[in-house]
Amino acid sequence: MSPLCSASELAARLRGGEAVLFPTDTLPALATTPGAAQQLWALKQRPAHKAVILMGARADDLWPCLGQPVEPAWRALADRHWPGALTLVLPARGALVEQLNPGGASLGLRVPACPQALELLRCSGPLATTSANRSGEPACTTAEEACAAFPGVAQLAPVPWPTPSGQASTVLAWSDAGSWRLLRAGAVPPPDGAGVPL
């Protein structure tokens, strides 16, 4: 059975190095502090080359994590869709990149549109996150399913969680050419001119 915790209690567990589970507007999330992100790959049995994303309560909590100036086009898209089901993969430098995207040069960022998630993120600060399911298995959509997949991992109370959309976030990457590339179609329509999914 997974412990049920308030946002402040869950934030304390995160600071202690634990992984936690919480709802979002798209799918439930499995999360750690960035420094403990290696747990996410181990818990999910996820291939090491697959990056995890950084979730925050506000865009201004996430921009400094990139370690470089923020382009106006990034702010414009974030202003239009955050909080929401859009993940932006942006060029980044520094220790966070190695923690969340080992060997890469970018970070995926998102502000979820879920009041419970935002309350936790305000308490904890930005978190390394991924969908709450074992790699290759269907995504969990409820607290009960997440508990079954990750028994003993603390969950955000109260349960049941709000019903998520069940659709993953749209993922857009900023290209070297200065335009958006669609990496994954999802809940948010991509901007005009974004390339087709890879």
C-alpha positions as CSV (number, residue, x, y, z in Angstrom):
1,M,0.0,0.0,0.0
2,S,1.3,3.5,-0.9
3,P,1.3,6.2,1.8
4,L,-1.0,9.1,1.2
5,C,0.5,12.5,1.9
6,S,-0.3,16.2,1.8
7,A,1.6,18.4,-0.6
8,S,3.9,19.6,2.2
9,E,4.5,16.0,3.4
10,L,5.2,14.8,-0.1
11,A,7.6,17.7,-0.7
12,A,9.5,16.6,2.5
13,R,9.7,13.1,1.2
14,L,11.1,14.4,-2.1
15,R,13.8,16.4,-0.3
16,G,14.6,13.2,1.5
17,G,15.4,11.5,-1.8
18,E,12.2,9.6,-2.3
19,A,10.2,9.2,-5.5
20,V,6.5,10.1,-5.4
21,L,3.3,9.9,-7.4
22,F,0.8,12.7,-8.2
23,P,-2.0,13.5,-10.6
24,T,-1.6,15.9,-13.6
25,D,-4.0,17.1,-16.3
26,T,-2.7,14.5,-18.8
27,L,-1.5,11.3,-17.0
28,P,-0.4,10.6,-13.4
29,A,3.3,11.4,-12.8
30,L,6.2,9.6,-11.1
31,A,8.6,12.2,-9.8
32,T,11.8,12.9,-7.9
33,T,14.0,15.9,-7.2
34,P,16.3,16.4,-10.2
35,G,19.3,15.2,-8.1
36,A,17.5,11.8,-7.5
37,A,16.2,11.4,-11.1
38,Q,18.2,8.1,-11.6
39,Q,15.4,6.5,-9.5
40,L,12.9,7.2,-12.3
41,W,14.8,5.0,-14.8
42,A,15.2,2.3,-12.2
43,L,11.6,2.3,-11.1
44,K,10.2,2.4,-14.6
45,Q,12.8,0.0,-16.0
46,R,13.2,2.6,-18.6
47,P,16.0,2.7,-21.3
48,A,18.7,5.2,-20.1
49,H,18.6,7.1,-23.4
50,K,15.0,8.3,-22.8
51,A,15.0,11.7,-21.1
52,V,12.6,12.7,-18.3
53,I,11.0,16.2,-18.1
54,L,11.2,19.0,-15.6
55,M,7.8,20.1,-14.3
56,G,7.3,23.4,-12.4
57,A,4.5,25.5,-10.9
58,R,5.3,28.5,-13.1
59,A,7.3,29.2,-16.3
60,D,9.5,31.5,-14.2
61,D,10.5,28.5,-12.1
62,L,11.7,26.7,-15.2
63,W,13.5,29.2,-17.4
64,P,16.5,29.5,-15.1
65,C,17.0,25.8,-15.3
66,L,18.0,26.1,-19.0
67,G,21.3,27.8,-18.1
68,Q,21.0,30.1,-21.0
69,P,19.0,33.1,-22.3
70,V,15.3,32.5,-23.1
71,E,14.1,33.1,-26.6
72,P,11.0,35.3,-27.1
73,A,9.4,32.4,-29.1
74,W,9.7,30.1,-26.2
75,R,8.0,32.5,-23.8
76,A,5.3,33.2,-26.3
77,L,4.3,29.6,-26.7
78,A,4.6,29.0,-22.9
79,D,2.4,32.1,-22.2
80,R,-0.2,30.7,-24.6
81,H,-0.3,27.1,-23.3
82,W,1.0,26.9,-19.7
83,P,-0.4,25.7,-17.5
84,G,-1.4,23.0,-19.9
85,A,-0.6,19.8,-21.9
86,L,2.5,21.1,-23.7
87,T,6.1,20.0,-23.2
88,L,8.8,22.2,-24.7
89,V,12.1,20.6,-25.4
90,L,14.7,23.5,-25.3
91,P,18.4,23.8,-25.6
92,A,20.0,23.8,-22.2
93,R,23.3,23.6,-20.4
94,G,24.5,22.6,-16.9
95,A,24.1,19.9,-14.3
96,L,20.3,19.5,-14.8
97,V,20.8,18.4,-18.4
98,E,23.0,15.5,-17.3
99,Q,20.6,14.6,-14.5
100,L,17.5,14.5,-16.7
101,N,18.8,13.9,-20.2
102,P,22.2,12.2,-19.8
103,G,24.4,12.9,-22.8
104,G,21.9,15.3,-24.3
105,A,21.9,19.1,-24.7
106,S,18.2,19.9,-24.0
107,L,15.6,19.9,-21.3
108,G,11.9,19.1,-21.6
109,L,9.8,21.6,-19.6
110,R,6.1,21.7,-18.6
111,V,3.7,23.5,-16.2
112,P,0.7,21.1,-15.7
113,A,-2.9,22.4,-15.6
114,C,-3.8,20.5,-12.4
115,P,-4.4,22.3,-9.1
116,Q,-3.1,19.4,-7.0
117,A,0.1,19.1,-9.1
118,L,0.7,22.9,-8.9
119,E,0.2,22.9,-5.1
120,L,2.9,20.2,-4.8
121,L,5.2,21.9,-7.2
122,R,4.9,25.2,-5.3
123,C,6.0,23.3,-2.2
124,S,8.7,21.2,-3.8
125,G,10.2,23.3,-6.6
126,P,10.7,21.9,-10.1
127,L,10.6,18.1,-10.3
128,A,12.0,15.4,-12.6
129,T,8.9,13.6,-13.9
130,T,7.7,10.9,-16.2
131,S,4.4,9.1,-16.7
132,A,3.5,6.6,-13.9
133,N,3.9,3.3,-15.7
134,R,6.5,0.7,-16.2
135,S,8.4,1.2,-19.5
136,G,6.4,-0.5,-22.3
137,E,3.2,-0.9,-20.3
138,P,0.0,1.1,-20.7
139,A,-0.1,4.4,-18.9
140,C,-1.7,4.5,-15.4
141,T,-4.7,6.8,-15.3
142,T,-5.8,6.4,-11.6
143,A,-4.1,6.5,-8.1
144,E,-5.1,2.8,-7.8
145,E,-3.3,1.8,-11.0
146,A,-0.2,3.9,-10.0
147,C,-0.2,2.2,-6.6
148,A,-0.3,-1.2,-8.2
149,A,2.6,-0.3,-10.6
150,F,4.7,1.3,-7.9
151,P,3.7,-0.2,-4.5
152,G,5.1,1.6,-1.5
153,V,5.7,4.9,-3.4
154,A,4.0,7.8,-1.6
155,Q,1.1,9.4,-3.3
156,L,-0.4,12.9,-3.2
157,A,-3.7,13.0,-1.2
158,P,-6.6,13.1,-1.5
159,V,-7.6,10.1,-3.7
160,P,-9.3,9.5,-6.0
161,W,-7.4,11.9,-8.1
162,P,-9.1,14.1,-10.7
163,T,-9.8,12.3,-13.9
164,P,-6.9,13.0,-16.3
165,S,-7.4,13.5,-20.0
166,G,-5.6,10.3,-20.6
167,Q,-3.8,11.9,-23.6
168,A,-0.1,12.6,-23.3
169,S,1.2,16.1,-23.7
170,T,2.2,17.5,-27.0
171,V,6.0,17.7,-27.3
172,L,7.6,20.4,-29.3
173,A,11.4,20.8,-29.7
174,W,13.2,24.0,-30.7
175,S,15.4,23.3,-33.7
176,D,18.8,24.8,-34.5
177,A,17.1,26.5,-37.4
178,G,15.0,28.5,-35.0
179,S,11.7,26.8,-35.5
180,W,9.5,24.2,-33.7
181,R,9.6,20.5,-34.5
182,L,6.8,18.2,-33.4
183,L,8.2,15.2,-31.5
184,R,4.9,13.9,-30.2
185,A,1.3,14.8,-31.1
186,G,-0.9,15.2,-28.1
187,A,-3.6,17.3,-26.4
188,V,-2.3,20.7,-27.7
189,P,-2.4,21.4,-31.4
190,P,1.1,22.2,-32.7
191,P,1.8,25.7,-34.0
192,D,1.6,26.3,-37.8
193,G,4.8,25.2,-39.5
194,A,5.8,22.6,-36.8
195,G,7.2,19.5,-38.5
196,V,5.5,16.1,-38.5
197,P,6.2,13.7,-35.6
198,L,9.4,11.7,-35.9
